[in-house]
Structure formats: C-alpha cells, structure tokens
C-alpha cells in the first residue's frame, strides 16, 4: 500500500472499522453516563479526542526510549498529563460543561480506548500514523457519543442542543434521560450498524 493509502486507511479505520464504542466495545461508561444531552456528549467526545491524539503522538515519539518494564505506567503518566490539561481548559473556558461532565473528565486517564490505542498502535508505529489513528478513533468516538446523546435528548426532552424540535403537544419520554434510555439508544445504533455491515458483507478484524 502506498503512503497516502496507508494514511487514509489509518485515519478512516477509526470512523467505522474500529469505531468505539460499537466496534471495539470500549468507552461504554462515558457513552452511557454523559450522553443525556448532545452537548454533553460532544464535549466529552472532543475532550477524549484531544487526550487521545496527543497521548498517542507523545507515546509514539517516546516508544523507543520507554523501558518495557514501565511501559504501561509511562503511558498512564502521559495520558494523565493530557487529561489534566483538558480539565484545566474546561474549567477555565467551559465551566458549565466541566460541571456537567464531572468525574468523567478525570477518568479519561483510565479510558480503555486511549490505553488500548496506545498499546496496540502508538507504541508500535511512527508519530504521523499514531496521530492519525488517534484522531480517527477520537472523532469516531465523538460521533458515536453525539449520536447517542442526540437520540436521548430529542426523545427524552424534545430538544437538540437545547433547542426545541417538537411542537408543544409532544410528551418527552423521560426514561431516555435515565440509564435505560442510554442502553436503548446504544442498542438501536449498534443494531443499525450491524444491519448495514451485513448488507455490505463486511468482516471486521480489529487493528
């Protein structure tokens, strides 16, 4: 595969083939916990993308110098540094969003998506590919969260990004803003993706 094709494949893989949480089944806790609204879901997704991109970049840059015996500890330290930067930026410039996301911003440090891509890809590939892999998976995660959050907010509150989308007679489905609604939205999207994959005859091998 030529270089351009490799870059494209690495980036687009995270948008469908390795799409979290539906393909990798990772990051389910924030997917269900913070996706009560589209705004919260988008904020969480972009925060995770920031950490994922820069953590993968620095891990790739340092991959030849990090001793194998402290590999995971070093990865967590790098991810924690990026997570702290995101938390500071959110509190400084997007304080209401920071409050809404709560403990899930610090918990980005132990997000399985980030540690998984660091171990499976960034620690074995050059910085350019690792950055693209992190960006693709991060944007895929952001899209997934925002879609789940949109479904829950539209059906659970009759709004989308805080703007009413239904006439006054619409009665919101209150359970969509609760835990059962998160599982239902996740299942609906996952079922649709599986149906599309079967129609296209796709076979997925994670990488």
Residue pairs with C-beta under 8 A, 6 or more apart in sequence:
1 9
6 129
7 128
7 129
7 132
10 129
10 132
10 133
10 136
11 132
11 133
11 135
11 136
12 136
13 133
13 136
13 137
13 207
14 133
14 135
14 136
14 137
14 138
14 139
14 140
15 136
15 139
15 140
15 143
16 23
16 140
17 23
17 204
17 206
18 24
18 136
18 137
18 140
18 206
18 207
19 140
19 141
19 143
19 144
19 193
20 26
20 27
20 113
20 137
20 140
20 141
20 144
21 27
21 28
21 31
21 141
21 144
21 186
22 144
22 189
22 190
22 193
23 204
23 206
24 113
24 116
24 206
26 111
26 112
26 113
26 116
27 48
27 111
27 112
27 113
27 141
28 186
29 104
29 107
30 44
30 48
30 104
30 107
30 111
30 145
31 144
31 145
31 148
31 182
31 186
32 179
32 182
32 183
32 186
33 104
33 182
34 40
34 41
34 44
34 100
34 101
34 104
34 145
34 149
35 41
35 44
35 145
35 148
35 149
35 152
35 182
35 185
36 149
36 152
36 153
36 156
36 177
36 182
37 149
37 152
37 153
37 157
37 159
37 161
37 162
38 146
38 149
38 150
38 153
38 160
38 161
39 97
39 100
39 149
39 161
39 162
40 97
40 100
40 101
40 149
41 145
41 146
41 148
41 149
41 150
42 142
42 145
42 146
42 149
43 90
43 94
43 97
43 100
43 101
44 101
44 104
44 105
44 145
45 138
45 141
45 142
45 143
45 144
45 145
45 146
46 142
47 86
47 90
47 101
47 105
47 108
48 108
48 111
48 113
48 114
48 138
48 141
48 142
49 134
49 135
49 138
49 139
49 141
49 142
50 82
50 85
50 86
50 138
51 79
51 82
51 83
51 86
51 108
51 111
51 114
52 113
52 114
52 117
52 134
52 135
52 137
52 138
52 141
53 131
53 134
53 135
53 138
54 82
54 134
55 75
55 78
55 79
55 82
55 114
55 118
55 122
55 134
56 114
56 117
56 118
56 121
56 122
56 130
56 131
56 133
56 134
57 122
57 127
57 130
57 131
57 134
58 78
58 82
59 66
59 74
59 75
59 78
59 118
59 122
59 123
59 130
60 122
60 123
60 125
60 126
60 127
60 129
60 130
60 131
61 127
62 74
62 78
63 122
63 123
63 124
66 74
66 123
71 119
71 123
72 115
72 119
75 115
75 118
75 119
75 123
76 109
76 110
76 115
78 118
79 108
79 109
79 114
79 115
79 118
80 109
83 105
83 106
83 108
83 109
86 105
86 108
87 98
87 105
87 106
90 97
90 98
90 101
90 105
91 98
98 105
108 114
113 137
113 141
117 133
117 134
117 137
120 207
121 129
121 130
121 133
121 207
122 130
122 133
122 134
125 133
144 189
147 189
148 182
148 185
148 186
148 189
150 160
151 176
151 185
151 188
151 189
152 176
152 177
152 181
152 182
152 185
153 159
153 160
153 161
153 177
154 160
154 165
154 166
155 172
155 173
155 176
155 181
156 172
156 173
156 174
156 175
156 176
156 177
156 181
157 172
157 176
157 177
158 164
158 165
158 166
158 170
158 172
159 165
173 181
175 181
176 184
176 185
197 204
